[in-house]
Every structure is written in structure tokens, then in C-alpha cells.
Amino acid sequence: MGTTQLESVQEPKYWHLKTVLNDALDSEFEVGEILPNERDLAARFGVARATLRQALEQLELEGRLQRRRGVGTTVAPPRIGVAVGPSANTWPGAGRDAWTTIGCAEAVAPAAVAALLGTAADEAVHTVRRERTVQGQPVATELLYVPPASVPGLPGLLTPAEHAPAVLRELHTLELESEDRAVELGSARAEDAKLLDRLPGAPVLVVTTRYVSGGRVAAASVATYRADTCRLTFGDSGALEVTHHEPESRQAS
Amino acid sequence: MGTTQLESVQEPKYWHLKTVLNDALDSEFEVGEILPNERDLAARFGVARATLRQALEQLELEGRLQRRRGVGTTVAPPRIGVAVGPSANTWPGAGRDAWTTIGCAEAVAPAAVAALLGTAADEAVHTVRRERTVQGQPVATELLYVPPASVPGLPGLLTPAEHAPAVLRELHTLELESEDRAVELGSARAEDAKLLDRLPGAPVLVVTTRYVSGGRVAAASVATYRADTCRLTFGDSGALEVTHHEPESRQAS
């Protein structure tokens, strides 16, 4: 590309292998197929196991391969588009919500969440655990934090089964002025990993949402999405259908 | 947490080490400080080098540590909130745009982008390379793809310096009906890595944007954000100030 300043960059050895492997995945393997073991693959491509492992890690980051517990490394299906930013502001659990409520407890929020909510560091808040599945697969798990001050009408005595629905119901009586989100890379905590059918430490996309009502943050949520199977979509027209598998072919320069 | 079904999950060895290291980073190190080498760290914590390396990788994924070429592993500053979803639809390069244009060329778009644009697989499109810096640091690099059919008024003879501004100027004459985005995990290509001051293969957040005008996709962009230093923000009120560093302390259950 003429006017961009892209000189030749030294590419590490595994990078070339990754490209070769990527082509092999296209031509020789089906989605869901289990890859040969590392020893055989390393021998076939004439590389060290460490080099092979680096290339496999790259392909996993790019959503081309999936490592599954007890199964091995398989060829990944295209990532699923998961709508995150609704066109209209809506409270969690309101209307056609994609989430399922698992339970609720009163607990001290993590310091960062307490800072978002403007609550005291040692103040217990209602903490609703929810999960989201797409096509029967778990794709995300969420903790929604609601300070008692946001739901003053909440009855005092609630059974565990009543707790989450009551908190959400009270929340829905407030006017939602705005919501904003941040997306960042994280690694799956053990509990989240279990719910998401991943190994602890797997890369995840962490979405933090702030719900504003009456000029203050009335609730906040931290949702953990599987980074291997999900593409998060935002915007007017809902899901953006991008099915590319090869980030390295996205660029023309 | 009473009603959530979170039984004890077996945590791998490096996970515990990660927590210990995280606390050590809080209490003993300053932002920007260089960590001792792996041999010394492994000895201090009484773990194998491989275990240490896994823990360091986790902390890097979580934005706690940065690996910098020629420097080593340093304690990362808080991630920077980078606004991605504007409240109003705007064309790239219009108004108060956070991006700097580097250059433009005519090139065949990657297959996935051609599919988004509805162009033929072998059709050359205008490809504008842009970059984004925050506080003097490169945070993202972008390729904006504009089919010739979207900019029919573009003059035929353009110098390299005139090419990108002319494409953007023509684009701005169209009415932008909507834009939508998808965010997914990727790994940095060599060229992107160089522009972002990262090693090839580093985890990145890939944002694909579709610009709709006249009922069809008039342009599309693929932007690559550093996943270590950036938190992408979306929504009404712009940047969401979340400065937490410890994903493992975010959750109450």
C-alpha cells in the first residue's frame, strides 16, 4: 500500500506456522473436528513443540481453535454475535432480556464497584447473579449490584427464591436515564470459568455497565463473556454479521 | 452467597500464585516499575518457572502487567477509557474525530470485509489507514474500507497526500443512517503490532464498524485496539471511569 509507512516487520517463527496452520484448518478440517496431538502436529510441520504451542495459542485467541476440557483442541465454529448495547435503555431483567436469573445475595461489593456505585466500601449491596445462553451454550455470566438505597421499597423478609425477582421489580420502578458500558479484556475467575465451561484464566471480555437514574448510578453490573465464542455487538441494527475467521486477511496494507 | 450454586472449584496452582503476586504488586511496586527477572521471582515464591510464567500471563491479560520490548515486565498503569460508540452517528474523520489519517491506497479488501460491503471478492476499494493516540500513546490502528461506488464524485487523479482526505470528504457528503459495531478478541498482526508498539500476536480488541447509508453498507472499518492498555467505552455519557485492576475482586460470590 503506497502511502502507509509499513516497512517489513520481522515476524516470529510461530507466526508463519500460524498462517500455515490456518490454511490447513480451512482445507483439511471441519468445524468441531479434533486436531491431532501436539507431538504429531509438531512433527508434521517440522517445528518445536513450543513453537507449535505458540501458534495454537494465537489461533485460539483469534477464535479459530477451541480448547475444551476432556476433549482436546477442536476447530471452532464462527463466533456468535451477542447483542450487548440495546438501542433503547432498559433495566436488567426488563422486557425481552437475554439473561436468566440464578440467584441473589447481600454482599459487600468489590472496591471498584463500590466506587462506581458511590457506596461505602463495607456496605452490603444486593448482588444478583445472572447468566446468558445462546443456542444452548453458556456465553456470559453477570453480577448485578444494587445498593439498598436504590430499592427502598424492597420488603424486609424475602426467601432466597423471592430475593432476585423482588430486587429487579423494585429497580424497574425507577426511571432509567442512561446506561453506559466499558469493554475490556480479562481472565476468567474460577467460578465464572465453571459456569462458562472454560478453564480458569481463559481470556474473557468483561463488560461493566453503569445504570443512571435520578442523576446517580442506581445499579452496576459486571458481565463476563467467553472471548473464544462471542463477538459483542453494539448499535442501531443489532447483530452485525461478521463471520470472518482470519484477522490476518482483514488488512490490505 | 446464599442462593448461587457456586461450589468450590479446583483452582490451578498458578491461580493462587497470581493472587499472591497481585497483592505484592499492590503493596511493593509502583506503576511503571520493572519486575525482577523470572528466575528471581520463581525463587522468591518457591514455584517453577512455568507456573510463574502462567501467573504473569494472567496478570498481563488483566491489565496489571505490561510486557514491553527492550524493557521487560512492568507494573501497568490503570487502563485508559477510550470512547468507541459515539452518542450521535458520525462518519470517520468528521467533526471531533479522535483519529489521525496516515494514508490511503486502493486494494482488494479481505474476503470478510468484501462480504460486509457487498463488493466483489476481487474489487479494489479505497483503504484508509488511520491511527489513534491517547495521551501520546498509540492505542489503536484502523483500516477504513470505502468502495468506489460509495464515492462516485471522487476525482480520478489524486496524489498520495490528497487520496485519503478526498475519500473522507466524499464520504461526508452522504447521509449516515446508522452505524453498528462488533467487538471481539484477536491477536495483533505484525504491522499493527509495530504501530501499536506491541509484539506480534499480542491480544487486541478488534472493533468492526459498519456504516449504513442509502440502505446499504457504504463503508466498513476494522480497528485494532491494544487490549493491555485500553478499556473501550460505549454509551450515553461517554467514558466510564472504572479504574479497577483486579478482576478477581470484582465478584462477591
Boltz contact constraints between the chains, C-beta under 6 A:
constraints:
  - contact:
      token1: [A, 1]
      token2: [B, 105]
      max_distance: 6.0
  - contact:
      token1: [A, 1]
      token2: [B, 107]
      max_distance: 6.0
  - contact:
      token1: [A, 2]
      token2: [B, 105]
      max_distance: 6.0
  - contact:
      token1: [A, 2]
      token2: [B, 160]
      max_distance: 6.0
  - contact:
      token1: [A, 3]
      token2: [B, 103]
      max_distance: 6.0
  - contact:
      token1: [A, 3]
      token2: [B, 160]
      max_distance: 6.0
  - contact:
      token1: [A, 4]
      token2: [B, 102]
      max_distance: 6.0
  - contact:
      token1: [A, 4]
      token2: [B, 103]
      max_distance: 6.0
  - contact:
      token1: [A, 4]
      token2: [B, 129]
      max_distance: 6.0
  - contact:
      token1: [A, 6]
      token2: [B, 191]
      max_distance: 6.0
  - contact:
      token1: [A, 9]
      token2: [B, 190]
      max_distance: 6.0
  - contact:
      token1: [A, 9]
      token2: [B, 194]
      max_distance: 6.0
  - contact:
      token1: [A, 11]
      token2: [B, 190]
      max_distance: 6.0
  - contact:
      token1: [A, 11]
      token2: [B, 200]
      max_distance: 6.0
  - contact:
      token1: [A, 15]
      token2: [B, 200]
      max_distance: 6.0
  - contact:
      token1: [A, 58]
      token2: [B, 187]
      max_distance: 6.0
  - contact:
      token1: [A, 58]
      token2: [B, 201]
      max_distance: 6.0
  - contact:
      token1: [A, 61]
      token2: [B, 185]
      max_distance: 6.0
  - contact:
      token1: [A, 61]
      token2: [B, 187]
      max_distance: 6.0
  - contact:
      token1: [A, 61]
      token2: [B, 203]
      max_distance: 6.0
  - contact:
      token1: [A, 62]
      token2: [B, 186]
      max_distance: 6.0
  - contact:
      token1: [A, 62]
      token2: [B, 187]
      max_distance: 6.0
  - contact:
      token1: [A, 85]
      token2: [B, 234]
      max_distance: 6.0
  - contact:
      token1: [A, 102]
      token2: [B, 4]
      max_distance: 6.0
  - contact:
      token1: [A, 103]
      token2: [B, 3]
      max_distance: 6.0
  - contact:
      token1: [A, 103]
      token2: [B, 4]
      max_distance: 6.0
  - contact:
      token1: [A, 105]
      token2: [B, 1]
      max_distance: 6.0
  - contact:
      token1: [A, 105]
      token2: [B, 2]
      max_distance: 6.0
  - contact:
      token1: [A, 107]
      token2: [B, 1]
      max_distance: 6.0
  - contact:
      token1: [A, 107]
      token2: [B, 252]
      max_distance: 6.0
  - contact:
      token1: [A, 110]
      token2: [B, 249]
      max_distance: 6.0
  - contact:
      token1: [A, 110]
      token2: [B, 250]
      max_distance: 6.0
  - contact:
      token1: [A, 112]
      token2: [B, 244]
      max_distance: 6.0
  - contact:
      token1: [A, 127]
      token2: [B, 252]
      max_distance: 6.0
  - contact:
      token1: [A, 129]
      token2: [B, 4]
      max_distance: 6.0
  - contact:
      token1: [A, 129]
      token2: [B, 253]
      max_distance: 6.0
  - contact:
      token1: [A, 143]
      token2: [B, 251]
      max_distance: 6.0
  - contact:
      token1: [A, 160]
      token2: [B, 2]
      max_distance: 6.0
  - contact:
      token1: [A, 160]
      token2: [B, 3]
      max_distance: 6.0
  - contact:
      token1: [A, 178]
      token2: [B, 236]
      max_distance: 6.0
  - contact:
      token1: [A, 178]
      token2: [B, 237]
      max_distance: 6.0
  - contact:
      token1: [A, 180]
      token2: [B, 235]
      max_distance: 6.0
  - contact:
      token1: [A, 180]
      token2: [B, 236]
      max_distance: 6.0
  - contact:
      token1: [A, 180]
      token2: [B, 237]
      max_distance: 6.0
  - contact:
      token1: [A, 180]
      token2: [B, 240]
      max_distance: 6.0
  - contact:
      token1: [A, 181]
      token2: [B, 234]
      max_distance: 6.0
  - contact:
      token1: [A, 181]
      token2: [B, 235]
      max_distance: 6.0
  - contact:
      token1: [A, 182]
      token2: [B, 231]
      max_distance: 6.0
  - contact:
      token1: [A, 182]
      token2: [B, 233]
      max_distance: 6.0
  - contact:
      token1: [A, 182]
      token2: [B, 240]
      max_distance: 6.0
  - contact:
      token1: [A, 182]
      token2: [B, 242]
      max_distance: 6.0
  - contact:
      token1: [A, 183]
      token2: [B, 183]
      max_distance: 6.0
  - contact:
      token1: [A, 183]
      token2: [B, 232]
      max_distance: 6.0
  - contact:
      token1: [A, 184]
      token2: [B, 231]
      max_distance: 6.0
  - contact:
      token1: [A, 185]
      token2: [B, 61]
      max_distance: 6.0
  - contact:
      token1: [A, 185]
      token2: [B, 203]
      max_distance: 6.0
  - contact:
      token1: [A, 185]
      token2: [B, 227]
      max_distance: 6.0
  - contact:
      token1: [A, 186]
      token2: [B, 62]
      max_distance: 6.0
  - contact:
      token1: [A, 186]
      token2: [B, 247]
      max_distance: 6.0
  - contact:
      token1: [A, 187]
      token2: [B, 58]
      max_distance: 6.0
  - contact:
      token1: [A, 187]
      token2: [B, 61]
      max_distance: 6.0
  - contact:
      token1: [A, 187]
      token2: [B, 62]
      max_distance: 6.0
  - contact:
      token1: [A, 189]
      token2: [B, 248]
      max_distance: 6.0
  - contact:
      token1: [A, 190]
      token2: [B, 9]
      max_distance: 6.0
  - contact:
      token1: [A, 190]
      token2: [B, 11]
      max_distance: 6.0
  - contact:
      token1: [A, 191]
      token2: [B, 6]
      max_distance: 6.0
  - contact:
      token1: [A, 194]
      token2: [B, 9]
      max_distance: 6.0
  - contact:
      token1: [A, 200]
      token2: [B, 11]
      max_distance: 6.0
  - contact:
      token1: [A, 200]
      token2: [B, 15]
      max_distance: 6.0
  - contact:
      token1: [A, 201]
      token2: [B, 58]
      max_distance: 6.0
  - contact:
      token1: [A, 203]
      token2: [B, 61]
      max_distance: 6.0
  - contact:
      token1: [A, 203]
      token2: [B, 185]
      max_distance: 6.0
  - contact:
      token1: [A, 208]
      token2: [B, 242]
      max_distance: 6.0
  - contact:
      token1: [A, 210]
      token2: [B, 240]
      max_distance: 6.0
  - contact:
      token1: [A, 222]
      token2: [B, 250]
      max_distance: 6.0
  - contact:
      token1: [A, 227]
      token2: [B, 185]
      max_distance: 6.0
  - contact:
      token1: [A, 231]
      token2: [B, 182]
      max_distance: 6.0
  - contact:
      token1: [A, 231]
      token2: [B, 184]
      max_distance: 6.0
  - contact:
      token1: [A, 232]
      token2: [B, 183]
      max_distance: 6.0
  - contact:
      token1: [A, 233]
      token2: [B, 182]
      max_distance: 6.0
  - contact:
      token1: [A, 234]
      token2: [B, 85]
      max_distance: 6.0
  - contact:
      token1: [A, 234]
      token2: [B, 181]
      max_distance: 6.0
  - contact:
      token1: [A, 234]
      token2: [B, 234]
      max_distance: 6.0
  - contact:
      token1: [A, 235]
      token2: [B, 180]
      max_distance: 6.0
  - contact:
      token1: [A, 235]
      token2: [B, 181]
      max_distance: 6.0
  - contact:
      token1: [A, 236]
      token2: [B, 178]
      max_distance: 6.0
  - contact:
      token1: [A, 236]
      token2: [B, 180]
      max_distance: 6.0
  - contact:
      token1: [A, 237]
      token2: [B, 178]
      max_distance: 6.0
  - contact:
      token1: [A, 237]
      token2: [B, 180]
      max_distance: 6.0
  - contact:
      token1: [A, 240]
      token2: [B, 180]
      max_distance: 6.0
  - contact:
      token1: [A, 240]
      token2: [B, 182]
      max_distance: 6.0
  - contact:
      token1: [A, 240]
      token2: [B, 210]
      max_distance: 6.0
  - contact:
      token1: [A, 242]
      token2: [B, 182]
      max_distance: 6.0
  - contact:
      token1: [A, 242]
      token2: [B, 208]
      max_distance: 6.0
  - contact:
      token1: [A, 244]
      token2: [B, 112]
      max_distance: 6.0
  - contact:
      token1: [A, 247]
      token2: [B, 186]
      max_distance: 6.0
  - contact:
      token1: [A, 248]
      token2: [B, 189]
      max_distance: 6.0
  - contact:
      token1: [A, 249]
      token2: [B, 110]
      max_distance: 6.0
  - contact:
      token1: [A, 250]
      token2: [B, 110]
      max_distance: 6.0
  - contact:
      token1: [A, 250]
      token2: [B, 222]
      max_distance: 6.0
  - contact:
      token1: [A, 251]
      token2: [B, 143]
      max_distance: 6.0
  - contact:
      token1: [A, 252]
      token2: [B, 107]
      max_distance: 6.0
  - contact:
      token1: [A, 252]
      token2: [B, 127]
      max_distance: 6.0
  - contact:
      token1: [A, 253]
      token2: [B, 129]
      max_distance: 6.0
